[in-house]
Amino acid sequence: MSRSIRLLLGALLFGFTLSAQAAQFTVSQLMAALANNKHGAASFTEKKFISILDQPVESSGELLFIPPARLEKRTLKPKRETLVLDGDVLSIERRRQKHVLQLKDYPEVAGMIESMRATLAGDRKALERIYHLALQGDRERWTLVLIPRDAKVGGMVARIRMDGSQDEVRAVEILQADGDRSLMSIQKTALP
């Protein structure tokens, strides 16, 4: 094979490799896109599929994320409930009763909650401390799957799947270790 043909083939292969790499969407690119969000407000609908119930439990409300560490979930229907995660403190308010938990005292719960907050913040290091990450798709339609590394977290959650587009999480499915699951659909809204 002549030198010019080898150079031409090399250039073609090099160009093909570059275009294949450019088309591949990586966890680093996803985390960078998510980290660029300064804050976020969304409405949600959630269905919880619980083995002892014939029908899923449905709820809806609002989500608010203020990076890097504040996440609020305000359930409006069927009953009002507010969960506020601020740093390592989780406050739960329902029926005029308020409970405050230090996440360090509940590592398995902390791991599940951190999945959402760290993803929204684009904090790959925080996610990888707790989960194995697998990304499929491209910028326009991606799926991030989180599998717990820690046995305590794995005792509560078998898998978390997040679907999205560009820098938005659009759905979160949590499969619990006991087989129950929840599916939350998220629609971005303007900040209040």
PyMOL commands that set and color helices and strands:
alter all, ss='L'
color gray80, all
select helices_A, chain A and resi 3-23+27-35+103-105+107-121+124-130+151-154
alter helices_A, ss='H'
color red, helices_A
select strands_A, chain A and resi 40-49+57-66+70-77+81-86+89-94+97-102+131-138+141-148+157-165+168-176+181-189
alter strands_A, ss='S'
color yellow, strands_A
deselect
rebuild
show_as cartoon
